[in-house]
Amino acid sequence: MRISKLTYRELETMLSVQETAEEQGILPTAPDGLLRKMEEELGEVMEAATDGDPVRLREEFGDLLFTVVLAARAHGVNIGMALLETNLKVYHRCFYVRDRSKAAGRDTRELTEKEREDLWAEAKRQNGAGNGDV
């Protein structure tokens, strides 16, 4: 599956829209309310995925991403740092799964879903369980 890349420009635009709307009192800023809004948006993504409408699904994912970033900011999370840390975690875990598969004489594409999940869980334990759930 090939999708278009998310660029820095789109992220900057999203932050600018959020900041402008917040300054004008248009968007909610209460951290707890935004967490509930994230749940609502996730539900809409799940409905759209079930419906099979790719346009609606794209729109709902956009709403969810927008809301996740808004909620993170409301909680004082540095979005750039959060993404950097997650990217590094996933990067290291991917290499762990690849290396363990290779050591067993297997290609990662040949692994069952269960085998991948087990190796992923093992990679999480190796890198510390307190590092998030990705």
Secondary structure in CASP SS format (residue, H / E / C, confidence):
PFRMAT SS
TARGET T0000
AUTHOR 0000-0000-0000
METHOD secondary structure of the structure
MODEL  1
M C 1.00
R C 1.00
I C 1.00
S C 1.00
K C 1.00
L C 1.00
T C 1.00
Y H 1.00
R H 1.00
E H 1.00
L H 1.00
E H 1.00
T H 1.00
M H 1.00
L H 1.00
S H 1.00
V H 1.00
Q H 1.00
E H 1.00
T H 1.00
A H 1.00
E H 1.00
E H 1.00
Q C 1.00
G C 1.00
I C 1.00
L C 1.00
P C 1.00
T C 1.00
A C 1.00
P H 1.00
D H 1.00
G H 1.00
L H 1.00
L H 1.00
R H 1.00
K H 1.00
M H 1.00
E H 1.00
E H 1.00
E H 1.00
L H 1.00
G H 1.00
E H 1.00
V H 1.00
M H 1.00
E H 1.00
A H 1.00
A H 1.00
T H 1.00
D H 1.00
G C 1.00
D C 1.00
P H 1.00
V H 1.00
R H 1.00
L H 1.00
R H 1.00
E H 1.00
E H 1.00
F H 1.00
G H 1.00
D H 1.00
L H 1.00
L H 1.00
F H 1.00
T H 1.00
V H 1.00
V H 1.00
L H 1.00
A H 1.00
A H 1.00
R H 1.00
A H 1.00
H C 1.00
G C 1.00
V C 1.00
N C 1.00
I H 1.00
G H 1.00
M H 1.00
A H 1.00
L H 1.00
L H 1.00
E H 1.00
T H 1.00
N H 1.00
L H 1.00
K H 1.00
V H 1.00
Y H 1.00
H H 1.00
R H 1.00
C H 1.00
F H 1.00
Y H 1.00
V H 1.00
R H 1.00
D H 1.00
R H 1.00
S H 1.00
K H 1.00
A H 1.00
A C 1.00
G C 1.00
R C 1.00
D C 1.00
T H 1.00
R H 1.00
E H 1.00
L C 1.00
T C 1.00
E H 1.00
K H 1.00
E H 1.00
R H 1.00
E H 1.00
D H 1.00
L H 1.00
W H 1.00
A H 1.00
E H 1.00
A H 1.00
K H 1.00
R H 1.00
Q H 1.00
N C 1.00
G C 1.00
A C 1.00
G C 1.00
N C 1.00
G C 1.00
D C 1.00
V C 1.00
END
